[in-house]
């Protein structure tokens, strides 16, 4: 008697880019509010906007999650 089992391959993990764009837009807004109170306001403003721009550029259909991790944290 042979026992066969079906091995299911897991689907790759994909980010919800709409949620990421919205979260980084709120982060950019918070950095815009904090920028006038910092020592170098242009750097604070740029660091708040860059993650939103990166997610906006990488937002493609079926983009794997590792691309966003790599671009934001390296």
Backbone as numpy.savetxt, mean C-alpha at the origin, in Angstrom:
# Nx Ny Nz CAx CAy CAz Cx Cy Cz
-7.20 -50.87 -2.02 -8.05 -49.70 -2.02 -7.15 -48.46 -2.02
-7.34 -47.63 -3.00 -6.55 -46.41 -3.12 -7.37 -45.22 -2.67
-6.73 -44.36 -1.93 -7.39 -43.15 -1.44 -6.78 -41.97 -2.18
-7.62 -41.23 -2.82 -7.14 -40.04 -3.52 -7.70 -38.80 -2.84
-6.86 -37.82 -2.73 -7.30 -36.55 -2.16 -6.95 -35.43 -3.14
-7.78 -34.48 -3.18 -7.54 -33.33 -4.05 -6.75 -32.29 -3.26
-5.64 -31.90 -3.80 -4.83 -30.88 -3.16 -5.23 -29.54 -3.76
-5.67 -28.68 -2.88 -6.10 -27.36 -3.34 -4.93 -26.39 -3.22
-4.67 -25.72 -4.29 -3.63 -24.70 -4.23 -4.26 -23.41 -3.75
-3.54 -22.72 -2.90 -4.09 -21.47 -2.37 -3.91 -20.35 -3.39
-4.85 -19.48 -3.41 -4.81 -18.33 -4.31 -3.83 -17.31 -3.73
-3.14 -16.56 -4.57 -2.27 -15.51 -4.06 -3.07 -14.42 -3.35
-2.42 -13.74 -2.45 -3.08 -12.69 -1.69 -2.99 -11.38 -2.48
-4.12 -10.73 -2.64 -4.17 -9.45 -3.33 -4.68 -8.38 -2.37
-4.09 -7.20 -2.45 -4.54 -6.09 -1.62 -5.79 -5.45 -2.21
-6.55 -4.84 -1.35 -7.65 -4.00 -1.78 -7.06 -2.59 -1.97
-6.73 -2.27 -3.20 -6.03 -1.02 -3.46 -6.90 0.20 -3.19
-8.20 0.09 -3.27 -9.06 1.23 -2.95 -8.93 1.58 -1.48
-8.87 0.57 -0.62 -8.70 0.82 0.81 -7.31 1.40 1.09
-6.29 0.89 0.42 -4.94 1.43 0.63 -4.84 2.88 0.16
-5.43 3.18 -0.99 -5.40 4.56 -1.48 -6.10 5.50 -0.50
-7.24 5.07 0.02 -7.97 5.91 0.97 -7.19 6.09 2.27
-6.57 5.02 2.76 -5.80 5.11 4.01 -4.60 6.03 3.84
-3.89 5.91 2.71 -2.73 6.77 2.50 -3.13 8.20 2.18
-4.32 8.41 1.65 -4.80 9.77 1.45 -5.08 10.43 2.80
-5.66 9.68 3.74 -5.86 10.21 5.10 -4.52 10.48 5.78
-3.55 9.59 5.55 -2.21 9.79 6.11 -1.58 11.06 5.53
-1.74 11.28 4.23 -1.21 12.49 3.60 -1.89 13.73 4.17
-3.19 13.63 4.42 -3.90 14.75 5.04 -3.40 15.05 6.44
-3.13 14.01 7.21 -2.60 14.21 8.56 -1.20 14.82 8.52
-0.39 14.39 7.57 0.94 14.97 7.44 0.88 16.42 6.96
-0.14 16.75 6.16 -0.31 18.13 5.71 -0.66 19.04 6.90
-1.47 18.51 7.81 -1.83 19.29 9.00 -0.62 19.43 9.92
0.21 18.40 10.03 1.36 18.43 10.93 2.56 19.17 10.34
2.62 19.34 9.03 3.79 19.92 8.37 4.15 21.33 8.86
3.20 22.24 9.05 3.61 23.59 9.49 4.26 23.62 10.87
4.04 22.59 11.67 4.58 22.57 13.03 5.91 21.83 13.12
6.41 21.33 12.01 7.66 20.58 12.04 8.83 21.47 11.67
10.03 20.95 11.85 11.23 21.72 11.54 11.43 21.88 10.03
11.09 20.84 9.25 11.23 20.89 7.79 9.89 20.50 7.16
9.01 21.45 6.93 7.65 21.12 6.48 7.57 20.47 5.11
8.48 20.81 4.20 8.41 20.20 2.87 8.73 18.71 2.90
9.66 18.32 3.74 10.00 16.90 3.86 8.84 16.13 4.47
8.22 16.68 5.48 7.07 16.02 6.11 5.92 15.89 5.11
5.68 16.92 4.34 4.63 16.87 3.33 4.94 15.84 2.25
6.18 15.81 1.79 6.58 14.83 0.76 6.49 13.40 1.29
6.92 13.19 2.53 6.85 11.83 3.11 5.41 11.40 3.34
4.50 12.32 3.48 3.10 11.95 3.62 2.44 11.63 2.29
2.91 12.24 1.21 2.28 12.05 -0.09 2.86 10.88 -0.88
4.14 10.56 -0.67 4.80 9.52 -1.46 4.12 8.15 -1.36
3.69 7.66 -0.18 3.01 6.36 -0.17 1.73 6.34 -1.01
0.98 7.43 -1.00 -0.25 7.50 -1.80 0.09 7.45 -3.28
1.15 8.15 -3.68 1.56 8.14 -5.09 2.02 6.75 -5.51
2.78 6.07 -4.65 3.25 4.72 -4.97 2.09 3.75 -5.16
1.12 3.80 -4.27 -0.04 2.91 -4.40 -0.85 3.28 -5.64
-0.95 4.55 -5.95 -1.67 4.98 -7.15 -1.00 4.45 -8.41
0.35 4.44 -8.44 1.08 3.96 -9.60 1.05 2.43 -9.73
1.04 1.74 -8.63 1.13 0.27 -8.64 -0.25 -0.37 -8.79
-1.30 0.40 -8.64 -2.67 -0.15 -8.68 -2.98 -0.69 -10.07
-2.74 -1.96 -10.27 -3.02 -2.65 -11.52 -3.81 -3.91 -11.21
-4.59 -4.40 -12.15 -5.34 -5.63 -11.89 -4.40 -6.79 -11.58
-4.75 -7.55 -10.57 -4.05 -8.76 -10.15 -2.60 -8.51 -9.74
-2.35 -7.35 -9.15 -1.01 -7.03 -8.67 -0.78 -7.77 -7.36
0.32 -8.52 -7.25 0.57 -9.24 -6.00 0.89 -8.29 -4.84
0.62 -8.74 -3.64 0.78 -7.91 -2.46 2.24 -7.57 -2.19
3.16 -8.40 -2.60 4.57 -8.19 -2.28 5.12 -6.93 -2.94
4.55 -6.50 -4.05 5.03 -5.30 -4.73 4.82 -4.07 -3.86
3.67 -3.95 -3.25 3.40 -2.80 -2.39 4.29 -2.87 -1.15
4.45 -4.05 -0.55 5.33 -4.21 0.59 6.75 -3.78 0.24
7.23 -4.22 -0.89 8.59 -3.90 -1.31 8.77 -2.40 -1.53
7.84 -1.77 -2.22 7.99 -0.34 -2.54 7.83 0.55 -1.31
7.00 0.16 -0.37 6.77 1.01 0.78 7.80 0.82 1.89
8.35 -0.36 2.02 9.19 -0.63 3.18 10.66 -0.87 2.85
11.07 -0.69 1.60 12.49 -0.85 1.27 13.08 0.48 0.92
